[in-house]
Amino acid sequence: MSISAKDVKHLRDITGAGMMDCKKALIESNGDVEGAIEVLRKKGQKLSAKRAEREANEGVVIAMTSHNKNHGVVVKLSCETDFVAKGEGFINLAQDIASAALTNLPNELNQLLDLPFDQDLSIGEKVTEQIGVIGEKIEVKEYHKIETAPGEGQVIPYIHMGYRAGVIVSINKEGTEYEESGRNVAMQVAAMKPIAVDREDVPQAIVDKEIEIGKELARNEGKPEAMLEKIATGRLNKFFKETTLLNQAYVKDSKQTVKSYLQSINDGLTVTDFKHIAPG
């Protein structure tokens, strides 16, 4: 049957698929737009299966907070190539997914994928559809959220390196006068990649592993067995200074720690949580 250019353009506007893919889908569906959309979805599912083993290490990260700054989310939408990651449509899709996450605040990634998106599609189904449209493996790779109670602080976002990394940080003070310091700390997280807010937040399994590593290093250096615990503890303190946010040297002024920087803004100001999605 004859498919008009107007019909092809209409389907392309709805789905974002290529012109030839839209024409083929309309031919297959005998000109029915809804049927053509279903054809494109099925194509996405087939392509998804074919590309399941491919690496999706490019993509964009969106960090976003609510108007009252009591809620924040950070989401990574991954793809295979930098070319796709830089596309306006791909970035918009990631922003729409982050917006849905912020509105609904699901507890984990699978719940996010089950949220409604558009045209009776869930977010997960929309991503599958776009695999057929774009022709690459696409996946929502990471999702995190932070919530603070009204009156107990605020969440501040930071997007780094052209959407390649994102951070949300919660601080224990409300007010616009603390937003700059919160953003500075979020930039610190992006640059220095801490694993926890403070030393007591580091999982015990990691602490135990670092102590054993410290002992083994000291033993290999010929230190007496009776001294190994003390030496390992000293190395553990160095580990905490390098990997816990409040104890790190502040990147904008290495003479002070992040903790002392925040105290210079307000004596009681501190970080209560952070979430970071890095490149890769």
Secondary structure, DSSP 8 states (H G I E B T S, - for coil): ----HHHHHHHHHHH---HHHHHHHHHHTTT-HHHHHHHHHHHHHHHHHHTTTS---EEEEEEEE-TTSSEEEEEEEEES-HHHHT-HHHHHHHHHHHHHHHHH--SSHHHHHTSB-STT-BHHHHHHHHHHHH-S--EEEEEEEEE--TTS-EEEEEEETTTTEEEEEEES--SGGGHHHHHHHHHHHHHH--SBSSGGGS-HHHHHHHHHHHHHHHHHTT--GGGHHHHHHHHHHHHHHHHBGGGSEETTEEEEEHHHHHHHH-TT--EEEEEEE---
